[in-house]
Amino acid sequence: NTIEFNGTLHTTVVKQVRLKNPSTNTLSYNAFLLGRDADDFSLPKGNNVTIPPMKQGFLNVEFTIRFLHPAEAVLILISNKVAGIDGATLTFSLKCEVKNIVPLGMIRYKSPCYEL
């Protein structure tokens, strides 16, 4: 699965990953960000998520677009044993692309182009 973070340069984009637990046992996961641009992504609400039985849990992933080049990372969710029950390891590809550039300001400067 791929999660796309598209936006304007110098903005912060937040995506929410929804995790469903169809079992009758509680699941718990630790999240890790790995890859070339992993330092530019963050998990603002922490890297742990617990999902009650037959419910869903959410994990927020945040990215601040600082550069024009596309950014890539991988989100890995590794299950913790809860009451002896393990969940499957989950992986997501994180990709970002700048879709728009808005200037922060303009400076007008008048000078001669050439002087002897």
PAVEX-19578 format. One record per residue (C-alpha): residue in three letters; x, z, y; residue number from 0. Coordinates in pm, 1 decimal, decimal comma. Each point is the difference from the previous one (the first is absolute). Layout:
rest u w v nr
Ala X Z Y NUM
...
This chain:
rest u w v nr
Asn 0,0 0,0 0,0 0
Thr 118,5 -81,3 350,6 1
Ile -87,2 194,9 314,2 2
Glu 49,8 -202,9 318,5 3
Phe 83,3 158,3 334,3 4
Asn -57,5 -277,2 254,5 5
Gly -5,9 72,7 369,0 6
Thr 154,5 -21,1 342,4 7
Leu 364,4 80,9 68,3 8
His 54,3 370,5 91,3 9
Thr -334,1 116,1 -141,9 10
Thr -64,8 238,5 -286,6 11
Val -216,7 -119,8 -287,7 12
Val -154,4 250,0 -243,3 13
Lys -137,4 -103,8 -337,5 14
Gln -187,3 225,6 -237,3 15
Val 55,1 -33,0 -374,8 16
Arg -306,9 105,6 -199,6 17
Leu 68,7 142,1 -344,3 18
Lys -287,8 46,2 -245,3 19
Asn -1,5 250,3 -283,6 20
Pro -246,7 -111,1 -269,4 21
Ser 106,4 275,6 -240,3 22
Thr -135,0 354,1 -42,1 23
Asn 341,3 150,2 83,1 24
Thr 170,0 57,0 334,5 25
Leu 282,6 -242,5 80,8 26
Ser 291,2 67,5 232,6 27
Tyr 255,2 -248,8 134,5 28
Asn 328,3 8,9 193,0 29
Ala 54,2 -302,1 225,7 30
Phe 338,3 -160,2 68,3 31
Leu 94,4 -281,9 238,0 32
Leu 287,0 -219,4 -120,8 33
Gly 158,3 -326,5 105,6 34
Arg 176,8 -180,4 280,9 35
Asp -226,5 120,9 281,0 36
Ala -131,8 321,6 -157,4 37
Asp 126,8 207,6 294,7 38
Asp -241,8 -181,8 233,0 39
Phe -302,3 104,7 -208,6 40
Ser -125,6 358,2 -14,7 41
Leu -256,6 220,5 -170,5 42
Pro -136,1 203,5 295,6 43
Lys -218,9 231,3 -210,2 44
Gly 272,2 74,7 -253,5 45
Asn 108,0 -156,9 -325,3 46
Asn -231,3 193,1 -235,5 47
Val -357,1 -93,8 -87,2 48
Thr -234,5 181,3 -238,4 49
Ile -310,0 -172,1 -131,1 50
Pro -281,2 213,2 -144,8 51
Pro -180,9 -119,5 -315,3 52
Met -238,4 -292,9 53,4 53
Lys 92,6 -14,2 371,7 54
Gln 239,6 -193,8 218,6 55
Gly 299,1 94,9 209,7 56
Phe 165,8 -166,0 297,6 57
Leu 360,6 -47,2 103,0 58
Asn 85,6 -119,9 351,9 59
Val 296,8 -233,9 47,7 60
Glu 124,2 -61,0 354,7 61
Phe 226,1 -271,0 137,4 62
Thr 128,6 -45,5 354,7 63
Ile 88,6 -362,7 68,7 64
Arg 341,6 13,5 168,7 65
Phe 156,2 -334,2 -91,6 66
Leu -103,9 -364,5 -19,8 67
His 124,5 -51,9 -355,3 68
Pro -244,5 63,6 -286,8 69
Ala 31,2 345,4 -155,7 70
Glu -35,3 84,4 -369,0 71
Ala -6,4 316,1 -207,1 72
Val -155,1 137,6 -317,2 73
Leu -235,7 297,4 -30,0 74
Ile 31,5 171,9 -338,2 75
Leu -245,3 267,9 -110,2 76
Ile 129,5 211,6 -288,0 77
Ser -240,4 231,4 -177,4 78
Asn 52,4 376,3 -26,4 79
Lys -127,9 170,5 -311,4 80
Val -314,2 199,5 72,7 81
Ala -128,7 198,3 -300,8 82
Gly 218,3 -219,4 -223,8 83
Ile -158,3 -325,3 125,5 84
Asp 213,7 -282,8 142,2 85
Gly -133,9 -289,1 203,7 86
Ala 146,2 -349,9 1,6 87
Thr 285,7 -80,7 237,9 88
Leu -127,2 -221,6 283,5 89
Thr 199,3 -242,6 215,4 90
Phe -96,4 -184,3 316,4 91
Ser 194,0 -260,7 195,0 92
Leu 3,2 69,4 376,8 93
Lys 49,6 -297,1 232,1 94
Cys -10,8 -33,8 376,2 95
Glu -8,5 -303,1 221,5 96
Val -11,2 -18,3 379,0 97
Lys -311,0 -194,5 99,4 98
Asn 18,6 41,1 376,2 99
Ile 245,5 95,0 273,1 100
Val -130,7 161,1 316,0 101
Pro 252,6 51,1 280,1 102
Leu 51,3 359,1 111,3 103
Gly 51,8 -117,4 356,9 104
Met 127,9 -280,9 218,5 105
Ile 287,2 -5,9 243,8 106
Arg 18,3 -264,3 271,4 107
Tyr 339,5 -75,5 139,2 108
Lys 93,9 -264,2 252,7 109
Ser 356,3 -119,3 34,9 110
Pro 185,7 -323,5 60,1 111
Cys 85,1 -189,6 -314,0 112
Tyr 330,6 -129,6 134,7 113
Glu 227,7 72,7 290,6 114
Leu 337,8 -151,3 91,9 115
